[in-house]
């Protein structure tokens, strides 16, 4: 019993790990304010995403077999794909009410930030953003909309393409067009 009490006190007095939440939430809140702005939207969206990390993740096991040049071309194609997707859906974000509801830290450098996005004249939807801190900078690496994590979905699609016999990185890049 005494050991349990001592262990409990020791745990209570131990320093708590730093929380990612406030910084991760600040990234999403700042990006949300700019993304809903008709002028700043696309640039804010692009700036908040770690495209290189998303591209490596999307390539999955195939990232090891492609050259640095091929990976760079895939990353560029993914960047264009994301920007085009944002442009196609810009009306959803334009003048939308975006509220950060909170976050759940996975570690000191990895957090899931939950938001409620209410497009003008439409029903609200919950969107979760996975953000990771690298080199002192927080960036988005995945987004969950309607129960689907988009980077995970992209990885499955790219893997299905590259798993085909004689498939090349050009096939994966073409799929992004």
Secondary structure, 3 states (H helix, E strand, C coil): CHHHHHHHHHHHHCCCCCCCHHHHHHHHHHHHHHHCCCCCHHHHHHHHECHHHHHHHHHHHHHHCCCHHHHHHHHHHHHHHHHHHHHHCHHHHCCCEEEEEEEEEEECCEEEEEEEEECCCCCCEEEEEEEEEECCEEEEEEEEECCEEHHHHHHHHHHHHHCCCCCCHHHHHHHHC
